[in-house]
Amino acid sequence: MPKFSVVISVYNKQGFIANTLAAVLAQTEQDFEIIIINDASTDRSEEELLTIKDSRITYHCFTQNQGAGAARNKGIKLSTGQYIALLDGDDIWHPKYLSEINNLITTFPDHHVFATAIDIEDHDGIRASQYTFSNPNNNRYLDLDYFESSYKNTLLTSSSTVIECSVFETIGTYDASIKSGQDTDLWIRIGLDYRIAFSTVSCATYTYAPISLYKSIGSVKHRPKFSKFESLEAHHPALKKFLDLNRFSLAIRAKLWNEPEEALFFKQRIAPENLSKKQRFLVNTPRVVIKLLFGLKRVLEKMGIRLGVYGD
């Protein structure tokens, strides 16, 4: 039985998946299997996948597109390793990623969820992901609360997180009914029950893809509303703030996508004190101004003014 099961979901990743797989096969830690779920890609992803031969690869292809949550659930079900290492079909692991996860497992033997920092590639280059944890002693390995550490960017991502199989038995797998945002739903459920063993060393890169399934979804109706967590918020301030930041993001997107009812739904559930002054301004700004500001987003970023909403 391998130690790690690398679960890779693929949907139209032609031009990316070969590099993603090459990065896995080049790991300094080689105790793994690879489970690839092709979610009915319509490009040449399968053609690229089938040219890569390795006895550790198990390949499965859906005949109809079912979404990232269903694809990852299938990969988890087919896995035989003790730890599930998630990876998107266009992102890249650094050669020592799994070795760094091994170090976390050794350092925190009682933990069940492990992650490293991740770099983010966008239209104008690569930047380090920013988190909200305090690290005054500049320690490499940290024991963190998910919510308190994820107010800027999420501590967990679908390409920098490794989860022990027992976690899924406890909290369940992905909610396949969510078309976009199924990761956030899972991270919340993990954060409620588990602390995160985290490496401050960036060992993965989120790859910028101009065309993706996420970018093709132009409605917040396909994203979670977080209603099932509302009963917990009053007694969990860190969760409340985390959800409010996500609600802010969704309210802004709803305005951009001309969904006023949805924008109001999320806005009404936000405690204003959980937002910055800039965020409070944006959430109360008319749609026409929001569209103008985000139309100038790249110009403003070059001036050092970032308008990205939470999760960007």
Protein Blocks (a to p, Z undefined) as FASTA:
>chain_A
ZZbdcddddehjghklmmmmmmmmmpfblcbcdddddehiablmlmmmmmpgcfkbccdd
dfbdebjklmmmmmmmmpcbfbdcdddfkbccdfklmmmmmmmmmmmmmbcbdcdddddd
dfkbccddddfbdcfkopabdcddfklmmmmbcfbdcklcccdfklmmmnopadfkbmgh
plmmmmmmmmmmpccdddfbdcbdcdddfbafklmpccfklpcehlmmmmmmmmmmklmm
mmmmmmmmmmmmmmmnopaklmmmmmmmpcfklpcfklmmmmmpcfklmmmmmmmmmmmm
mnopafbdehZZ
